[in-house]
């Protein structure tokens, strides 16, 4: 068993691994119904009340591992049958209420939602309560608590509600597909669709006769890979990718170098800009602050920029992006990106791919990955994009005073965008990252830890190219 943060992640991984094993052997459709029995053998349940429900849920996980509902444009889907264990009460008064005489909770409630029984114990009228939380804040006994579901707590854009069966329901018009709910759901009832079968078919299709390739498959890996696969060395991960059938591996950080140069020029010309590298942040602007959409950088993301470069040079090539981001799967479906990126995988899915082929990367020789500069590599963490943009201005002799507003997480993004919409923002460049910490906090990571930022900076310092110009010079 590899190191995952939670058992839910490990369960998801096992489904992906078994689906991938069958896909490699062209036996997926023939043995599809066997996957739940492989994961839960025998007649005893391991996680649920009965083995039959457990296998039924696993069946839904298998569908998502094969791409999910193709008619649903959202990358994130709910497994309704798995979503039945969380309390749905909003704010509730617990037995810690002492029936005090102060009644601060009553005084602070502007809706008159709080009443008292004969023992002075508080009660909340749900028909009047608007879930503001003011009563909980003033209770001296902390006797009023929020029973909001973990997925709702995780979703900072309020895209999750409950349907008539009390299962989670996602509002696609609000959802930014960041995957925060996926990572936080303790029952794994919300998951991101996987395109692991598409990736396998792409790799298998590249194999021609007599060892010749029908086409080359490029792996474009996000710089946050430096903080993943901690049981092996990065060079061994690169070797493992080539053993899977990839022609070569290129850093998305090289695309970040390209974007930094272009974005620095765009910012100096326009005077104000928001970044375009985080698809969840871009979607948040378009859905919640459409009046600010004109300020989004016109540059493609590093992923798409590099993929476009590859396909401009070699039109027959296939590009598979591998990173920590569920929103990248949605970005790859955009008309502006679809021609360049064929498939998107997360680090979770890459681990499943390795194990589906019984590749133990910790035993492999080390290969080299060195395509980008320090500044391209630090795009992976919050603040890195700003550092790269400042450097790009220096290298291009652009006389412009950048006043960045670095937003670490979607809540910080909301504050900055709200200030800008009211013309009170003290800054001319918003660096928005939907995930706390930046890409290293993405839902598709194997692990989420404090050491990730340090690992990214260390990885950046190991780059042979010390300037952005040096990194992109190889493209000319």
Residue pairs with C-beta under 8 A, 6 or more apart in sequence:
1 10
2 10
2 13
2 231
2 351
2 355
2 446
3 230
3 231
3 446
3 447
4 10
4 13
4 348
4 446
4 447
5 183
5 446
5 447
5 448
6 186
8 185
8 186
8 187
8 188
9 348
9 446
11 39
11 47
11 61
11 188
12 61
12 188
12 191
12 348
13 348
13 351
13 352
14 39
15 35
15 39
15 58
15 61
15 62
15 65
16 65
16 194
16 196
16 348
16 349
16 352
16 356
17 352
17 355
17 356
18 35
18 38
18 39
18 356
19 28
19 35
19 62
19 65
19 66
19 194
19 196
19 197
20 196
20 197
20 200
20 352
20 353
20 356
21 356
22 28
22 30
22 31
22 32
22 35
23 196
23 197
23 200
23 201
23 356
24 200
24 204
24 356
24 357
28 66
28 197
32 62
33 59
35 58
35 59
35 62
36 54
36 55
36 56
36 58
36 59
36 62
37 55
39 58
40 46
40 51
40 54
40 55
40 58
42 51
43 51
44 51
45 51
45 53
45 54
46 54
47 54
48 54
48 57
53 81
56 81
57 79
57 81
57 82
60 79
60 81
60 82
61 79
61 188
61 191
63 69
64 77
64 79
64 191
64 192
64 193
64 194
65 194
65 196
65 197
66 194
66 197
67 193
67 194
67 195
67 197
67 198
68 77
68 193
68 194
69 77
69 193
72 172
73 172
73 330
73 333
74 170
74 172
74 175
74 177
74 330
75 177
75 179
75 192
75 193
75 326
75 327
75 329
75 330
76 170
76 175
76 177
76 179
76 181
76 182
76 190
76 191
76 192
76 193
76 326
77 170
77 190
77 191
77 192
77 193
78 167
78 168
78 169
78 170
78 189
78 190
79 188
79 189
79 190
79 191
80 163
80 165
80 167
80 189
82 187
82 188
82 189
83 166
83 167
83 168
83 187
83 189
83 190
84 166
84 167
85 187
86 149
86 150
86 151
86 186
86 187
87 147
87 149
88 147
88 149
88 162
88 166
89 147
90 124
90 126
90 129
90 131
90 146
90 147
90 148
91 124
91 129
91 131
91 133
91 135
91 136
91 144
91 145
91 146
91 147
92 124
92 144
92 145
92 147
93 121
93 122
93 123
93 124
93 143
93 144
94 143
94 144
94 145
95 143
96 141
96 142
96 143
97 121
97 122
97 139
97 141
97 143
97 144
98 141
98 143
99 116
99 119
99 120
99 121
100 120
100 140
100 141
101 120
102 140
103 116
103 120
103 122
104 135
104 138
104 139
104 140
105 114
105 122
105 135
105 138
105 139
105 144
106 114
106 115
106 116
106 122
107 138
108 134
108 135
108 137
108 138
109 134
109 135
110 132
110 134
111 128
111 129
111 130
112 125
112 128
113 124
113 125
113 126
113 128
113 129
113 130
114 122
114 123
114 124
114 125
114 135
115 122
115 123
115 125
116 122
116 123
117 123
122 135
122 143
122 144
124 135
124 144
131 146
131 148
133 146
135 144
136 142
136 144
136 145
136 146
146 153
149 160
149 162
149 168
150 181
150 184
150 185
150 186
151 160
151 168
151 181
151 184
151 185
151 189
151 190
152 160
152 161
152 168
153 184
154 180
154 181
154 183
154 184
154 185
155 175
155 180
155 181
156 180
156 409
156 410
156 411
156 414
157 174
157 175
157 176
157 284
157 287
157 288
157 410
158 174
159 170
159 171
159 172
159 174
159 175
159 176
160 168
160 169
160 170
160 171
160 181
161 168
161 169
161 171
162 168
162 169
163 169
167 189
168 181
168 185
168 189
168 190
170 181
170 190
173 287
174 287
174 288
176 280
176 281
176 283
176 284
176 287
176 327
176 410
176 434
177 192
177 279
177 280
177 283
177 326
177 327
177 329
177 330
178 280
178 326
178 327
178 410
178 434
178 435
178 443
179 192
179 325
179 326
179 327
179 442
179 443
179 444
180 435
180 443
181 190
182 190
182 191
182 192
182 326
182 443
183 443
183 448
192 326
192 329
192 346
192 443
192 444
193 329
194 345
194 349
195 329
195 343
195 344
195 345
196 345
196 349
196 352
196 353
198 342
198 343
199 320
199 343
199 345
199 349
199 353
200 353
202 217
202 318
202 320
202 342
202 343
203 217
203 244
203 245
203 246
204 245
205 214
205 215
206 213
206 214
206 215
206 216
206 217
206 245
206 247
206 318
207 213
207 214
207 245
208 214
213 247
215 316
215 317
215 318
216 247
216 248
216 314
216 316
216 317
216 318
217 245
217 246
217 247
217 317
217 318
217 319
217 320
218 246
218 247
218 248
218 249
218 250
218 307
218 310
218 317
218 318
218 319
218 320
219 241
219 246
219 248
219 249
219 250
219 320
219 322
220 249
220 250
220 251
220 252
220 255
220 303
220 306
220 307
220 310
220 319
220 320
220 321
220 322
221 241
221 249
221 250
221 251
221 252
221 321
221 322
221 323
221 369
222 252
222 253
222 303
222 321
222 322
222 323
222 324
222 325
222 380
222 439
223 251
223 252
223 253
223 256
223 372
223 376
223 377
223 378
223 379
223 380
223 439
223 456
223 459
223 460
224 323
224 324
224 347
224 380
224 381
224 438
224 439
224 440
224 442
224 445
224 452
224 456
225 234
225 237
225 322
225 323
225 347
226 234
226 377
226 380
226 455
226 456
226 458
226 459
227 380
227 440
227 445
227 447
227 449
227 451
227 452
227 455
227 456
227 459
228 324
228 347
228 445
228 446
228 447
229 237
229 347
229 351
229 361
229 446
230 447
231 362
232 240
232 361
232 362
232 364
233 366
234 366
234 369
234 459
235 365
235 366
235 367
235 368
235 369
236 361
236 362
236 363
236 364
236 365
236 366
236 367
237 361
238 249
238 366
238 367
238 368
238 369
239 361
239 364
239 365
239 366
239 367
240 354
240 359
240 361
240 364
241 249
241 322
241 350
242 248
242 249
242 367
243 357
243 359
243 364
244 353
244 354
244 357
244 359
246 320
249 367
249 369
250 306
250 310
250 371
251 369
251 370
251 371
251 372
251 376
251 377
252 302
252 303
252 306
252 321
252 323
253 302
253 371
253 372
253 373
253 376
253 377
253 379
253 380
254 302
254 306
254 371
254 372
254 376
254 471
254 472
254 475
255 301
255 302
255 303
255 304
255 305
255 306
255 307
255 309
255 376
256 277
256 302
256 372
256 375
256 376
256 377
256 379
256 385
256 388
257 372
257 373
257 375
257 376
257 388
257 468
257 471
257 472
258 302
258 305
258 306
258 309
258 472
258 475
259 276
259 277
259 299
259 300
259 301
259 302
259 305
260 375
260 376
260 385
260 388
260 389
260 391
260 392
260 468
261 392
261 395
261 396
261 468
261 469
261 472
262 299
263 273
263 275
263 276
263 297
263 299
263 389
263 392
264 389
264 392
264 393
264 396
264 398
265 396
265 398
266 273
266 297
266 298
266 299
267 273
267 297
267 389
267 400
267 402
267 428
267 429
268 393
268 398
268 399
268 400
270 295
271 428
272 295
272 428
272 429
273 295
273 296
273 297
273 428
273 429
273 430
274 281
274 285
274 292
274 295
274 296
274 297
274 417
274 429
274 430
274 432
275 281
275 296
275 297
275 385
275 429
275 430
275 431
275 432
276 282
276 296
276 297
276 298
276 299
276 300
276 301
277 301
277 302
277 379
277 385
278 301
278 327
278 432
278 433
278 434
278 439
279 301
279 325
279 327
279 328
279 330
279 331
280 325
280 327
280 410
280 434
280 435
281 407
281 410
281 413
281 432
281 433
281 434
282 296
283 327
283 330
284 410
284 413
284 414
284 417
284 432
284 434
285 292
285 293
285 296
285 417
285 432
286 293
286 296
288 414
288 417
289 417
289 418
289 420
289 421
291 421
292 417
292 420
292 421
295 420
299 305
300 308
300 336
300 337
301 331
301 337
302 376
302 379
303 321
303 323
303 328
303 331
303 337
303 341
304 331
304 336
304 337
304 340
304 341
307 319
307 321
307 337
307 340
307 341
308 339
308 340
309 475
310 317
310 319
310 340
311 317
311 319
311 339
311 340
318 342
318 343
319 340
319 341
319 342
320 341
320 342
320 343
320 344
320 345
321 328
321 332
321 341
321 343
321 344
321 345
322 344
322 345
322 346
322 347
322 350
323 344
323 345
323 346
323 347
323 439
323 442
323 444
324 346
324 347
324 435
324 439
324 440
324 441
324 442
324 443
324 444
324 445
325 344
325 346
325 435
325 439
325 442
325 443
325 444
326 346
326 442
326 443
326 444
327 434
328 344
329 344
331 337
331 341
331 344
332 338
332 341
332 342
332 343
332 344
345 353
346 442
346 443
346 444
346 445
347 444
347 445
347 446
348 444
348 445
348 446
349 444
351 446
354 360
354 361
370 463
370 464
370 465
371 471
371 474
372 463
372 465
372 471
373 463
373 465
373 466
373 467
373 468
373 470
373 471
374 460
374 461
374 463
374 465
374 466
375 384
375 387
375 388
375 391
375 392
375 460
375 467
375 468
376 388
376 463
376 468
376 471
377 384
377 456
377 459
377 460
377 463
378 384
378 387
378 388
378 456
378 457
378 460
379 385
379 388
379 438
379 439
380 438
380 439
380 440
380 456
381 437
381 438
381 439
381 440
381 452
381 453
381 456
381 457
382 406
382 407
382 408
382 431
382 433
382 436
382 437
382 438
383 406
383 408
383 431
383 438
384 438
384 456
385 431
385 433
386 402
386 404
386 406
386 429
386 431
388 468
389 402
389 404
389 429
390 402
390 404
391 467
391 468
392 398
392 468
393 400
393 402
395 467
395 468
395 469
402 428
402 429
403 426
403 427
403 428
403 429
404 427
404 428
404 429
404 430
404 431
405 416
405 425
405 426
405 427
405 429
405 430
405 431
406 431
407 413
407 415
407 416
407 430
407 431
407 432
407 433
408 433
408 436
408 437
408 438
409 433
409 434
409 435
409 436
409 437
409 441
410 434
410 435
413 430
413 432
413 433
413 434
416 425
416 427
416 430
416 432
417 430
417 432
419 425
420 430
433 439
435 441
435 442
435 443
437 448
437 452
437 453
440 448
440 452
440 453
440 456
441 448
441 452
463 471
465 471
